[in-house]
Amino acid sequence: MSQSLDIAVIGATGTVGETLVQILEERDFPVANLHLLASSESAGQSVPFRGKNVRVREVDEFDFAKVQLAFFAAGPAVTLSFAPRATAAGCAVIDLSGALPVPQVVPEANPGILSGLGKPVQVGSPSASATALAVALAPLKGLLEIRQVSLTACLAMSSQGREAVSELARQTAELLNMRPLEPRVFDRQVAFNLLAQVGKPDAQGHVPLEKRLVNELRELLEAPLLKISVTCVQAPVFFGDSYSVSLQAAADVDLQAVNEALEAAAGIELVDADDYPTAVGDAVGQDVVYVGRVRHGVDDPAQLNLWLTTDNVRKGAALNAVQLAELLIKDPL
Amino acid sequence: MSQSLDIAVIGATGTVGETLVQILEERDFPVANLHLLASSESAGQSVPFRGKNVRVREVDEFDFAKVQLAFFAAGPAVTLSFAPRATAAGCAVIDLSGALPVPQVVPEANPGILSGLGKPVQVGSPSASATALAVALAPLKGLLEIRQVSLTACLAMSSQGREAVSELARQTAELLNMRPLEPRVFDRQVAFNLLAQVGKPDAQGHVPLEKRLVNELRELLEAPLLKISVTCVQAPVFFGDSYSVSLQAAADVDLQAVNEALEAAAGIELVDADDYPTAVGDAVGQDVVYVGRVRHGVDDPAQLNLWLTTDNVRKGAALNAVQLAELLIKDPL
């Protein structure tokens, strides 16, 4: 690994940004100076790193020539405004927002893309959903010709940020105390309920989250024409996404080979057949995608069904970005 | 309609049984005498009917010759023990347990079956999931050749009975009060979590609920070889099931024709394209299956995606049984 780097994290006060800083510390990433940045509303807060509280400064005033690598864990608007400035200053950019038109990479799925990138590097760390699914499905590419993927993604509140996490707690408490509910953040009751349309649908009825997931998953699996149906559901779960996955293959699926491939793959914890993973009990706080309920369709051996759970903030987002950085710094940035 | 009937409801103290009694009253079903029955543990309780409290008696001691129609809303064991006795006494049986090897019927899907039944009638009112899906999919049969169905069923606590409903409330309160959780009813935390394996899987990895759903749905849609993948998930929702449905058709799906068919169909409320139904906000307490998010797959016009919500206890179970009875009594039982 190369010598220490000066690093900027934009969006450092968000759920993903804060976790990213924590993972840099946990994994002993070679950080020389760490610059935590955010929009003006969040600047002034502090985030702990290596036993100190690092003050978060305004991204507007930052000189990207001070750093060699910047993680953009802010929203698309902030990323679109400031990432070009970072690139112009010669700084490598890892974009977690999906806003930049750059290759999306998950180390367990398509790491080869990294070696073909120009300098300064610009690379995308995909949505938490695409990351989790790519980690789980990439090991199966050599085993089966996937004709079609049907997905129901049950997303945690944390995928919508801190306000959504608080709103679930608030709504739940109001309901348990028999008080009338006035929804905030979401347009209706999300406690003890499931919301099947997260965002505004386009003319075809797909919401941006779903379109992003389809596009990113096709890119990560290097299957640009793969048919993918996706329904993203907001579940009353604080942390940890769950995915019900049904794959249609061109031929009968060898379940033993699938289990062996999943068992051997990086970034995956395969759960025993008589058990199954859950978001809360297994995935949260962990660095792997949990895979369980590996089975054929009923009377359909060409179908493969899986249930996945993952820590959306950690494995889905922050850790993937740090893993990308670890691969990138093997070469000079 | 014929003259009034003497009726028995077995399992009258359960969530479905109690709702069934309520629906008999609401729909002014021609009940002469109502006999409420249950196993010895539940006998002695009372259930309201037409302004009176009707005492629940032990099914063991009941003489089925007293009634012309019996609803079996108890568990499979009770049904297997006592339904043959009812039939031997010449009493028509509507089985909600799935235990009897009898035709399953949903009036909106396959009502024609009723006219071919021998006397005394024995007919099944399917699982709440199969009922909801049959109501929503039957109107599409003439429009598209369904090759395959992928389902993720997010089931409410009430589908597992009163103890499960109470357990979600108890777990939620414990967690909000930061007290340690000792799960009951389920083997783990279900509050703020999703459990993807409801029951014990067979050697192929399918749980009985999923197998029952596949078998019943094939029967109701009169498509015995239809490929159906199902994942039943226990959601932290008190009442109301939600279904993420993806259909693969043999040819491109005409969405306008689908919307028109759903709009015209009995038992369905089609939700506007910019809105979507939820269990809590729409389905609970209602007599229809809500259908929303009607759309193609991304870049796949031969795929049809839907989101359904329904009151599992009412529309999924109790109402369907009463609707069957309404059709049956048009002829002498």
Interface residues (C-beta under 8 A of the other chain):
Chain A: Q148 S150 T152 C154 L168 A169 T172 A173 L176 R188 Q189 F192 N193 L194 L195 A196 Q197 K200 P201 Q204 G205 H206 E210 K211 V214 L225 K227 I228 S229 V230 T231 V233 A235 P236 V237 F238 G240 S242 S244 S246 Q248 A273 D274 D275 Y276 P277 T278 A279 V280 G281 G292 R293 V294 R295 H296 G297 V298 D299 D300 Q303 N305 W307
Chain B: Q148 S150 T152 C154 L168 A169 T172 A173 L176 R188 Q189 F192 N193 L194 L195 A196 Q197 P201 Q204 G205 H206 E210 K211 V214 L225 K227 I228 S229 V230 T231 V233 A235 P236 V237 F238 G240 S242 S244 S246 Q248 A273 D274 D275 Y276 P277 T278 A279 V280 G281 G292 R293 V294 R295 H296 G297 V298 D299 D300 Q303 N305 W307
